[in-house]
Amino acid sequence: MPEELLIPTTRTSGLSFEQTVPCSLAHRRCLGEVFVADTAVAGPGEYLAAIQIPRAHSLWSDRRTEFHDPLAAVEAIRQAATVLGHRYLDLPLGTALSLQRMTAEIEDHSALRDTGTEPLEGIVRIRTDLGSGSGPGYLADHSFDATLTVGAVPALTVRGGGVAFPPETYAEFRNHQRRNRAADVTSETPAPVAPHRVGRRDSRNVVVGGDLQLLVDRRHPSFFDHPYDHVPGPLMLEGFRQAALLAAGQPFALGALAATFTGFAELDGPLTFTYRVDSDPDFGADVELALSQFGCQIADCRIELIAYPSPSDAQN
């Protein structure tokens, strides 16, 4: 008989990769969209999470390079922060979380190189100023910073902050906003740009159309894993990344981003990007972008694009 394959389920942190956390803790509907496997308390205001991205994920595995997508790791960290809030920081299920600012910096692209046989997985260390035992901290601005380590290599750092809403307060706030925004359901949706221009192979994962308009497809299985009353943040981040690639005109890697969200993006009105780019075809580009709807800017993002490391870089 062949020798049984032994698959490791823990790492030196003691966290397990055996199974994912419950969907409700990660604010996900589908099992395959949950990327958090385990969590633990590391100290006062400091927590650990084990994360893994499926190798065959329809969105995050749709790429044209030999590197895992750093925005997949950003999404896993976003989920981890949500799980930790519910498990350790007194945030009840049903709490609405609004991310208002976020930065991400790839520390070492070699840690994201795809071996072709293993998923992207690692340990996230998260520090937050939202302390346990003091109540859910509703309507106050809270910040966090997180570092993803893949193997023994720090791969990605994410920092951000936002507000937690009680469900009733959030519903009242959003109803008030929608009443004061004119719906625009008559405009035609532009066709998506060619997938290769934004680093994709599947046109279903292209989220920018002609005239740099954000495409909002509520049937998308990942961005709309469950119903939303607004355009979700991960879709807006992907839109910023794809718009930056179009502005640069080169298949660069994401080096860093800094985004600010000043308003909710509604589902029933065109969302348009504007940009300013400083590009070098050999080294990368710095792109400043804004996203507007109903004549108002609702988000902005500065993206640093860099050249992908060469295979020899991984050997040095």
URGIUR-V858932 format. One record per residue. N is the residue number from 0. NEAR is the number of other ideal C-beta (glycine too) atoms within 8 Angstrom. Layout:
# URGIUR-V858932
N|NEAR + N|NEAR
This chain:
# URGIUR-V858932
0|2 + 1|3 + 2|4 + 3|4 + 4|4 + 5|4 + 6|4 + 7|6 + 8|6 + 9|7 + 10|9 + 11|3 + 12|8 + 13|6 + 14|14 + 15|9 + 16|12 + 17|6 + 18|4 + 19|10 + 20|10 + 21|6 + 22|11 + 23|6 + 24|12 + 25|15 + 26|8 + 27|10 + 28|6 + 29|9 + 30|6 + 31|6 + 32|12 + 33|12 + 34|13 + 35|16 + 36|15 + 37|11 + 38|14 + 39|10 + 40|7 + 41|7 + 42|5 + 43|4 + 44|7 + 45|10 + 46|13 + 47|14 + 48|16 + 49|17 + 50|17 + 51|11 + 52|15 + 53|9 + 54|7 + 55|5 + 56|12 + 57|10 + 58|11 + 59|13 + 60|11 + 61|10 + 62|10 + 63|7 + 64|8 + 65|4 + 66|11 + 67|11 + 68|9 + 69|11 + 70|12 + 71|14 + 72|17 + 73|14 + 74|11 + 75|15 + 76|15 + 77|11 + 78|15 + 79|15 + 80|12 + 81|12 + 82|14 + 83|14 + 84|13 + 85|12 + 86|8 + 87|10 + 88|13 + 89|10 + 90|10 + 91|7 + 92|6 + 93|5 + 94|14 + 95|9 + 96|12 + 97|9 + 98|11 + 99|11 + 100|10 + 101|13 + 102|11 + 103|11 + 104|8 + 105|13 + 106|9 + 107|9 + 108|10 + 109|9 + 110|12 + 111|15 + 112|11 + 113|8 + 114|5 + 115|3 + 116|3 + 117|6 + 118|7 + 119|12 + 120|11 + 121|13 + 122|12 + 123|15 + 124|11 + 125|15 + 126|9 + 127|12 + 128|7 + 129|8 + 130|8 + 131|6 + 132|4 + 133|6 + 134|5 + 135|10 + 136|11 + 137|10 + 138|6 + 139|7 + 140|7 + 141|12 + 142|9 + 143|13 + 144|10 + 145|14 + 146|11 + 147|16 + 148|12 + 149|10 + 150|6 + 151|3 + 152|9 + 153|10 + 154|13 + 155|15 + 156|11 + 157|13 + 158|10 + 159|12 + 160|11 + 161|11 + 162|10 + 163|15 + 164|13 + 165|9 + 166|9 + 167|6 + 168|10 + 169|10 + 170|8 + 171|8 + 172|9 + 173|11 + 174|8 + 175|8 + 176|9 + 177|8 + 178|6 + 179|5 + 180|9 + 181|5 + 182|7 + 183|9 + 184|5 + 185|3 + 186|7 + 187|3 + 188|6 + 189|9 + 190|5 + 191|11 + 192|12 + 193|6 + 194|12 + 195|9 + 196|7 + 197|12 + 198|9 + 199|12 + 200|7 + 201|9 + 202|7 + 203|7 + 204|11 + 205|15 + 206|12 + 207|15 + 208|13 + 209|7 + 210|6 + 211|11 + 212|13 + 213|15 + 214|12 + 215|8 + 216|9 + 217|6 + 218|5 + 219|11 + 220|9 + 221|11 + 222|11 + 223|12 + 224|9 + 225|7 + 226|4 + 227|8 + 228|5 + 229|9 + 230|12 + 231|9 + 232|8 + 233|12 + 234|13 + 235|15 + 236|14 + 237|11 + 238|15 + 239|16 + 240|13 + 241|14 + 242|14 + 243|16 + 244|14 + 245|12 + 246|12 + 247|13 + 248|6 + 249|9 + 250|7 + 251|13 + 252|11 + 253|13 + 254|10 + 255|10 + 256|14 + 257|8 + 258|14 + 259|9 + 260|12 + 261|8 + 262|8 + 263|8 + 264|13 + 265|12 + 266|10 + 267|6 + 268|12 + 269|7 + 270|14 + 271|11 + 272|14 + 273|8 + 274|12 + 275|6 + 276|11 + 277|7 + 278|12 + 279|7 + 280|6 + 281|4 + 282|6 + 283|12 + 284|14 + 285|11 + 286|16 + 287|10 + 288|15 + 289|11 + 290|17 + 291|11 + 292|13 + 293|9 + 294|4 + 295|7 + 296|8 + 297|12 + 298|14 + 299|11 + 300|15 + 301|11 + 302|13 + 303|11 + 304|15 + 305|10 + 306|8 + 307|9 + 308|9 + 309|5 + 310|6 + 311|6 + 312|8 + 313|8 + 314|5 + 315|4
